[in-house]
Amino acid sequence: MDITTGIVTLVVVGLLVLVVLIVVISVVRRYKIANPSEALVVVGRKGGRPVLNPETGESSMDLSGQRVVMGGGVFVKPFVEQAYALSLASRSIRVQIRGAVSQQGIRLNLDAVAIVKVGGAEASVRAAAQRFLHQQDEIEAFTQEVLAGSLRSIVGTLTVDEIIRDRAAFARQVADESVSSLNNQGLVLDTFQIQDVSDDSNYLRDLGRPEAAAAARNAAIAEADAQREASQREAAAQQLVAEAERDLALRRATFRADTDRAQAEAQAAGALAKAAQDQEVLTVQERVAQRQATLTETQLDTDVRKPADAARYKTEQEAQARRSAVQYEAEGRAASSVADAKAAAERTRLTADAEAQRLSISAESEARAVRLAAEAELARRTAQADARRLEGESEAAAEEAKGRAQAAATEAKGRAEAAARRELAAAFAGYGEAARLQMVVEVLPEMARALAEPLGSIDDLTVISNDGAGALSRSVAGNLHETLETVRRTTGLDLRSLLGGGDAKAAPARPVAAGVAPGGFGAGDEGEQTAAGDTAGDTAGDTAGGGR
């Protein structure tokens, strides 16, 4: 019995453990945790629970049987509840529309990008879950359709200039237009940006051509001013260089003249000193020669005379010596005076020659410096005169060629216009009444086509009138009547009278309906084609009736 009881106890404990494990596993598997970028929608419970809107603070009764969990966890009751995940992540959606008509009738192509997500409020999550829970990929297609419709609607109320000048305001209007539709579906538009605006008719490019031309003109003017200023600065720099070279040449000439003058003075001073020294040497030599001659003569008289005649000779010699001494002294004084006079004259001559040579060298140096400066100034002025002359000749030649070309172009244009006007006048003068009527009748279909062209751009046309489609044709006919009246008031040409006076068979009218159909009435809408035909017929009838 104890063994049986133990076995039973073990089995019971094992079953309890198994049940606990099953319960724990079931609880773990049925407990769902929402990611930060998703919301869990739990369905299957009974409604009637109050729900608080976090954005508005309003409390409402939830009767949908849904429970929304964001950023937390929830236990999903087995068998009676089911949890579904709805992504709250942002979606980048590109919106492209082609041929959107602006307020001015210009067809535009627009590219935009929108950032859309499911709203963070429980009401938005419930609304989005009801519509996109099992088809969350359809959020992009739905958003594209809503934004494209809003884009076309807003483009039709704005001019092209308003669209391209203030894209932010344009994007805000589109967002305001589409926000209610998106909120009803549980979606929130975070951002909407216009990326590109273009057209197929080059209207936008032509719109910016005046500013581009003005910018190009200003750039050309600025470039010309810069080139002129650069040329002026270059000329000023060249002038400064020429003046510096001239000053340098003058300084060099001055230095050379001073050097030559100093050299001449030094040479003259050396010559004068040498002449004075030579004169002194000559004077000393002359005195020595005179004394030697006197000594020789005295010795000769002494040796030649006989001793017998010594007394007499002595007496005579003494007398002669005294006489000779006096004579020699007088002659020495005379010779000395003559030598002094000659030396003084020679010194005067040498001094005069040196001064004349110095003055001649100084004058030549100064004349050479003046001549070099004059030659440099003459060369500079000659170069400037040649440059001015060549520049004036080139400008005169360019202006003359430009004037001749403009005169020739103007003359040719005038002759061509005069010839064309003479031929046109001759042709008009040769036209008869029937020809003029033919020209008028040929223009009438074009007028009718222009009047009906605005209707051609309408995709769907619905006529609300007691008179049916006939009101549309009468409206076009009324427009033609006003056009004929405007032509008569502005030009004085009465087309009704001209048509009334001509021959109706001379110019058969072309069918107007053929020109209207391509304007935009689809081939698949028979009612619209019939209306267009009635319009063209009534227009032609009113035109012909105007002549009657």
C-alpha atoms as one frame of an Amber mdcrd trajectory, in Angstrom:
protein
   0.000   0.000   0.000   2.825   2.389   0.785   4.400   1.809  -2.614   1.085
   2.357  -4.363   0.468   5.516  -2.371   3.935   6.805  -3.256   3.428   6.101
  -6.920   0.084   7.878  -6.899   1.628  10.818  -5.108   4.410  11.047  -7.668
   1.939  10.873 -10.524  -0.186  13.598  -8.975   2.844  15.793  -8.387   4.025
  15.181 -11.945   0.621  16.083 -13.314   0.562  19.249 -11.230   4.018  20.230
 -12.469   2.953  19.519 -16.043  -0.158  21.611 -15.616   1.888  24.450 -14.129
   4.352  24.264 -17.042   1.531  24.283 -19.549  -0.042  27.267 -17.818   3.274
  29.156 -17.698   4.020  28.420 -21.355   0.520  29.475 -22.339   0.795  32.697
 -20.351   4.194  33.491 -21.886   2.959  32.787 -25.387  -0.237  34.777 -24.921
   1.503  37.822 -23.396   2.230  40.250 -26.230   4.626  43.226 -26.033   4.313
  46.078 -28.525   7.449  47.411 -30.249   8.126  51.182 -30.116   7.095  51.506
 -33.769   3.886  49.455 -33.656   0.569  49.230 -31.903  -1.211  46.041 -30.785
  -4.915  45.874 -31.477  -6.609  43.262 -29.275 -10.077  42.238 -30.402 -12.645
  39.864 -28.966 -13.740  41.539 -25.737 -17.058  43.177 -25.126 -17.438  46.917
 -25.760 -18.595  49.608 -23.453 -15.268  50.667 -21.942 -14.596  54.428 -21.643
 -11.634  55.659 -23.718  -9.718  58.932 -23.150  -8.371  60.816 -26.194  -4.839
  62.050 -25.225  -4.855  64.854 -27.829  -8.203  66.446 -26.994  -8.738  65.122
 -23.459 -12.272  64.018 -24.320 -13.646  60.749 -22.958 -15.820  58.511 -25.133
 -17.349  55.058 -24.903 -15.588  52.401 -26.956 -18.189  50.089 -28.504 -15.921
  48.445 -31.075 -14.624  45.692 -28.836 -11.012  46.716 -29.558  -8.199  47.334
 -27.151  -5.139  49.323 -28.320  -1.751  48.837 -26.666   1.225  51.074 -27.575
   4.636  50.879 -25.906   3.576  48.221 -23.403   2.389  44.650 -23.002  -0.974
  42.908 -22.754  -2.184  39.416 -21.941  -4.308  38.051 -24.723  -6.883  35.717
 -23.363  -6.777  32.406 -25.131  -9.725  31.350 -27.252 -11.595  34.664 -26.761
  -9.109  37.369 -27.823  -6.719  37.884 -30.744  -3.880  40.455 -31.080  -2.831
  42.140 -34.360   0.189  44.402 -34.949  -0.219  47.702 -36.822   2.964  49.561
 -37.826   3.302  53.158 -36.631   6.500  53.790 -38.618   6.697  56.756 -40.978
   6.333  56.127 -44.689   8.012  58.252 -47.381   5.562  58.592 -50.256   6.381
  60.231 -53.581   3.608  62.089 -55.347   3.863  62.921 -59.052   1.217  64.650
 -61.127   1.414  65.597 -64.778  -0.543  68.284 -66.596  -2.038  70.072 -63.579
  -3.700  73.274 -64.874  -2.839  76.490 -63.013  -5.029  79.566 -62.648  -3.485
  80.935 -65.862  -4.196  77.774 -67.824  -0.556  76.600 -67.826  -0.108  72.840
 -67.512   2.481  72.011 -64.854   4.279  68.855 -63.769   4.849  68.586 -60.010
   6.967  66.200 -57.933   6.450  66.099 -54.167   7.294  63.889 -51.195   5.162
  63.267 -48.107   5.939  61.638 -44.750   2.816  59.806 -43.509   2.227  57.521
 -40.537  -0.620  56.063 -38.507  -1.708  58.497 -35.793  -0.551  57.952 -32.218
  -4.016  58.352 -30.676  -6.108  55.233 -29.957  -8.907  56.552 -32.153  -6.475
  56.943 -35.085  -5.084  53.446 -34.521  -8.612  51.966 -34.456  -9.578  53.868
 -37.638  -6.398  52.771 -39.437  -6.825  49.177 -38.214 -10.369  49.039 -39.570
  -9.146  50.132 -43.025  -5.552  48.965 -43.450  -4.841  46.199 -40.879  -4.547
  43.391 -43.436  -3.478  45.644 -46.322  -0.988  48.064 -44.798   0.804  48.400
 -48.142  -2.292  50.191 -49.485  -1.580  53.170 -47.213   0.888  54.559 -49.772
  -1.526  54.240 -52.705  -4.362  55.846 -50.741  -2.125  58.710 -49.596  -0.866
  59.303 -53.148  -4.427  59.597 -54.460  -5.489  62.012 -51.712  -2.413  64.237
 -52.085  -2.583  64.204 -55.897  -6.190  65.386 -55.777  -5.324  68.116 -53.285
  -2.361  69.176 -55.427  -4.480  69.556 -58.552  -7.127  71.444 -56.587  -4.654
  73.944 -55.095  -2.725  74.384 -58.383  -5.944  75.478 -60.079  -6.320  78.380
 -57.632  -2.749  79.739 -57.909  -0.686  81.389 -60.615   2.596  79.930 -61.788
   4.521  82.739 -60.102   2.814  82.052 -56.748   3.610  78.345 -57.027   7.323
  78.709 -57.763   7.992  81.788 -55.584   6.540  80.481 -52.308   6.653  76.695
 -52.352   6.340  76.492 -48.564   2.976  78.283 -48.591   1.872  76.125 -51.517
   2.821  72.951 -49.609   0.957  74.174 -46.499  -2.207  74.735 -48.539  -1.980
  71.219 -49.981  -1.420  69.755 -46.504  -4.368  71.707 -45.078  -6.516  70.508
 -47.968  -5.690  66.821 -47.442  -5.324  66.609 -43.653  -9.008  66.005 -42.958
  -9.209  63.123 -45.456  -6.101  61.507 -44.004  -7.216  61.947 -40.381 -10.510
  60.242 -41.133  -8.496  57.221 -42.217  -6.365  57.289 -39.070  -3.326  58.737
 -40.874  -1.220  61.767 -39.950   0.737  63.889 -42.463   4.068  64.755 -40.805
   5.733  66.573 -43.695   4.869  67.565 -47.237   7.465  69.151 -49.537   7.343
  70.271 -53.183  10.507  68.975 -54.836  10.168  70.109 -58.451   7.878  72.184
 -60.655   8.237  71.943 -64.436   6.244  72.267 -67.628   6.373  70.890 -71.163
   5.924  74.257 -72.923   9.108  75.968 -71.597   6.956  78.579 -69.842   9.061
  78.464 -66.680  12.288  78.778 -68.657  10.948  81.794 -70.555   9.739  83.277
 -67.254  13.293  83.505 -65.970  14.929  84.676 -69.192  14.622  88.441 -68.409
  16.428  87.994 -65.079  19.067  85.781 -66.722  19.587  88.346 -69.490  19.873
  91.151 -66.924  22.421  89.133 -64.942  24.439  88.422 -68.113  24.308  92.112
 -69.062  25.481  93.187 -65.607  28.287  90.617 -65.735  29.425  91.899 -69.150
  29.367  95.506 -67.900  31.339  94.567 -64.790  33.881  92.682 -66.903  34.277
  95.664 -69.258  34.725  98.015 -66.292  37.337  95.700 -64.789  39.222  95.503
 -68.095  39.133  99.292 -68.474  40.388  99.789 -64.926  43.142  97.214 -65.499
  44.202  99.025 -68.695  44.267 102.355 -66.873  46.354 100.918 -64.046  48.733
  99.297 -66.525  49.168 102.613 -68.359  49.788 104.393 -65.043  52.358 101.756
 -64.078  54.120 102.110 -67.431  54.182 105.891 -66.980  55.726 105.494 -63.521
  58.355 103.129 -64.951  59.203 105.619 -67.720  59.491 108.462 -65.203  61.735
 106.348 -62.978  63.966 105.467 -65.944  64.140 109.151 -66.913  65.110 110.185
 -63.365  67.734 107.435 -63.273  69.226 108.602 -66.589  69.339 112.198 -65.335
  71.070 111.140 -62.110  73.602 109.068 -64.043  74.331 112.020 -66.377  74.767
 114.331 -63.362  77.137 111.891 -61.672  79.119 111.479 -64.903  79.441 115.279
 -65.348  80.621 115.711 -61.759  83.171 112.929 -62.222  84.490 114.410 -65.477
  84.722 117.863 -63.913  86.657 116.508 -60.924  88.998 114.579 -63.211  89.631
 117.710 -65.328  90.359 119.774 -62.242  92.745 117.114 -60.950  94.552 116.914
 -64.292  94.838 120.733 -64.509  96.189 120.949 -60.947  98.829 118.305 -61.734
  99.952 120.142 -64.873 100.252 123.439 -62.992 102.294 121.856 -60.211 104.646
 120.206 -62.711 105.118 123.496 -64.638 105.995 125.365 -61.447 108.502 122.692
 -60.463 110.136 122.750 -63.902 110.409 126.525 -63.751 112.233 126.382 -60.416
 114.631 123.733 -61.747 115.447 125.892 -64.775 116.124 128.903 -62.565 118.566
 126.999 -60.327 120.379 125.490 -63.321 120.776 128.934 -64.904 122.318 130.328
 -61.744 124.749 127.414 -61.450 125.821 127.865 -65.087 126.479 131.555 -64.575
 128.646 130.913 -61.526 130.583 128.167 -63.317 131.289 130.460 -66.239 132.568
 133.181 -63.941 134.841 130.750 -62.111 136.260 129.352 -65.352 136.974 132.784
 -66.758 138.749 133.852 -63.613 140.908 130.734 -63.529 141.810 131.135 -67.204
 142.964 134.740 -66.742 145.091 133.703 -63.847 146.782 130.788 -65.648 147.372
 132.644 -69.003 148.937 135.846 -67.749 152.627 135.842 -67.316 154.030 136.306
 -63.949 155.749 139.436 -65.234 152.583 141.058 -65.961 151.161 139.915 -62.703
 150.982 143.325 -61.134 149.593 144.986 -64.198 147.477 142.051 -64.952 146.482
 141.955 -61.367 145.508 145.562 -61.454 143.716 145.147 -64.724 142.149 141.954
 -63.545 141.016 143.530 -60.398 139.506 146.401 -62.357 138.145 143.976 -64.856
 136.904 141.774 -62.089 135.160 144.625 -60.459 133.756 145.696 -63.776 132.787
 142.171 -64.662 131.273 141.653 -61.288 129.135 144.691 -61.682 128.254 143.675
 -65.225 127.583 140.073 -64.265 125.480 141.209 -61.385 123.432 143.440 -63.677
 123.138 140.710 -66.263 122.170 138.195 -63.551 119.547 140.502 -62.275 118.240
 141.041 -65.834 118.315 137.326 -66.601 116.580 136.594 -63.333 113.887 139.158
 -64.126 113.440 137.719 -67.627 113.248 134.176 -66.246 110.757 135.251 -63.615
 108.644 136.980 -66.252 108.792 133.952 -68.516 107.862 131.616 -65.624 104.959
 133.861 -64.625 103.737 134.009 -68.218 104.050 130.253 -68.538 102.151 129.727
 -65.282  99.404 132.082 -66.439  99.160 130.290 -69.779  99.018 126.843 -68.172
  96.415 127.997 -65.652  94.271 129.505 -68.440  94.603 126.340 -70.534  93.614
 124.131 -67.577  90.616 126.313 -66.705  89.514 126.368 -70.361  89.852 122.597
 -70.574  87.907 122.183 -67.320  85.111 124.482 -68.519  85.024 122.709 -71.891
  84.744 119.268 -70.239  82.064 120.502 -67.810  80.108 122.106 -70.648  80.376
 118.949 -72.720  79.177 116.813 -69.764  76.243 119.095 -69.060  75.384 119.283
 -72.762  75.552 115.477 -73.011  73.262 115.059 -69.961  70.775 117.593 -71.323
  70.895 115.944 -74.740  70.297 112.458 -73.254  67.393 113.718 -71.135  65.921
 115.506 -74.149  66.296 112.371 -76.279  64.626 110.209 -73.582  61.742 112.682
 -73.175  61.374 112.931 -76.969  61.307 109.120 -77.300  58.705 108.787 -74.529
  56.476 111.481 -76.001  56.903 110.012 -79.488  55.875 106.558 -78.199  52.857
 108.022 -76.381  51.846 109.999 -79.454  52.190 106.914 -81.669  50.153 104.828
 -79.196  47.411 107.461 -79.004  47.403 107.839 -82.769  47.169 104.064 -83.347
  44.457 103.704 -80.700  42.474 106.580 -82.210  42.867 105.176 -85.708  41.723
 101.688 -84.593  38.725 103.093 -82.687  37.810 105.327 -85.610  38.095 102.406
 -88.026  35.971 100.182 -85.759  33.306 102.881 -85.328  33.322 103.564 -89.059
  32.939  99.847 -89.891  30.204  99.452 -87.283  28.371 102.512 -88.618  28.630
 101.269 -92.200  27.327  97.820 -91.169  24.409  99.298 -89.209  23.593 101.699
 -92.027  23.706  98.889 -94.580  21.513  96.642 -92.386  19.012  99.455 -91.776
  18.953 100.347 -95.463  18.457  96.704 -96.505  15.724  96.202 -93.900  13.984
  99.408 -95.001  14.152  98.433 -98.686  12.782  94.963 -97.891   9.930  96.344
 -95.772   9.128  98.992 -98.401   9.109  96.402-101.180   6.915  94.062 -99.113
   4.483  96.875 -98.328   4.370  97.975-101.991   3.651  94.408-103.096   1.042
  94.002-100.354  -0.592  97.310-101.338  -0.564  96.312-105.003  -2.075  92.946
-104.120  -4.805  94.546-101.990  -5.492  97.096-104.732  -5.947  94.286-107.241
  -8.356  92.389-105.004 -11.956  92.586-105.958 -14.930  92.369-103.662 -15.064
  88.597-104.090 -11.389  88.168-103.141 -11.748  90.232 -99.969 -14.860  88.263
 -99.091 -12.904  85.050 -99.653 -10.183  86.231 -97.209 -12.765  87.123 -94.573
 -14.514  83.766 -94.919 -11.177  81.954 -94.550 -10.516  83.771 -91.266 -13.957
  83.034 -89.780 -13.267  79.333 -89.017 -10.101  80.345 -87.161 -12.149  82.816
 -85.108 -14.710  80.120 -84.356 -11.969  77.687 -83.385 -10.411  80.277 -81.038
 -13.798  80.895 -79.414 -14.434  77.176 -78.924 -10.874  76.322 -77.863 -11.433
  76.989 -74.113 -14.165  74.357 -74.189 -11.742  71.873 -75.747  -9.609  71.737
 -72.579 -12.574  70.529 -70.490 -12.413  66.788 -69.761 -16.030  66.364 -68.621
 -18.814  68.747 -69.671 -22.234  68.760 -68.035 -24.861  71.193 -69.302 -27.470
  72.239 -66.717 -30.097  74.238 -68.577 -33.728  74.084 -69.521 -32.658  74.556
 -73.151 -30.315  71.542 -73.212 -27.131  71.564 -75.310 -28.472  74.419 -77.441
 -27.527  76.901 -74.687 -23.857  76.014 -75.186 -23.963  76.649 -78.931 -25.810
  79.920 -78.414 -23.126  80.961 -75.904 -20.386  80.363 -78.478 -22.415  82.205
 -81.119 -22.836  85.110 -78.719 -19.061  85.196 -78.239 -18.589  85.336 -82.040
 -21.114  88.176 -82.262 -19.196  90.146 -79.616 -15.909  89.457 -81.469 -17.333
  90.809 -84.766 -18.618  93.888 -82.959 -15.194  94.425 -81.315 -13.465  94.193
 -84.733 -15.900  96.790 -86.139 -15.328  99.231 -83.244 -11.517  98.904 -83.176
 -10.661  98.651 -86.903 -13.736 100.121 -88.597 -14.165  96.932 -90.659 -17.773
  95.711 -90.617 -17.549  91.995 -91.371 -21.361  91.646 -91.407 -21.713  94.256
 -94.152 -18.822  92.744 -96.093 -20.383  89.283 -95.890 -23.799  90.673 -96.762
 -22.500  92.455 -99.875 -20.465  89.519-101.257 -21.421  86.406-103.114 -22.110
  83.498-100.755 -20.923  81.008-103.379 -17.533  82.659-103.795 -16.067  81.368
-100.520 -17.609  78.168 -99.188 -17.162  77.979 -95.437 -15.111  75.129 -94.049
 -16.676  72.978 -91.338 -15.797  74.333 -87.934 -16.466  71.121 -86.038 -13.304
  69.561 -87.460 -11.178  72.234 -85.848 -12.952  71.986 -82.509 -12.849  68.253
 -81.998  -9.072  67.926 -81.472  -9.161  70.603 -78.799 -10.129  68.174 -76.090
 -13.586  66.480 -76.742 -12.988  62.768 -76.355 -14.014  60.304 -79.002 -15.731
  58.115 -76.444 -18.272  60.729 -75.293 -20.903  60.970 -78.005 -22.929  63.545
 -76.119 -19.976  65.911 -75.911 -19.183  65.465 -79.629 -22.798  66.259 -80.494
 -22.658  69.378 -78.361 -19.471  70.462 -80.123 -21.069  69.886 -83.521 -24.137
  71.912 -82.524 -21.854  74.674 -81.323 -19.947  74.803 -84.599 -23.172  74.701
 -86.616 -24.818  77.484 -84.652 -21.631  79.544 -84.908 -21.518  79.192 -88.670
 -25.248  79.981 -88.862 -24.886  83.122 -86.782 -21.918  84.186 -88.888 -23.841
  83.811 -92.115 -26.898  85.395 -90.546 -24.886  88.441 -89.610 -24.579  89.318
 -93.307 -28.307  89.139 -93.823
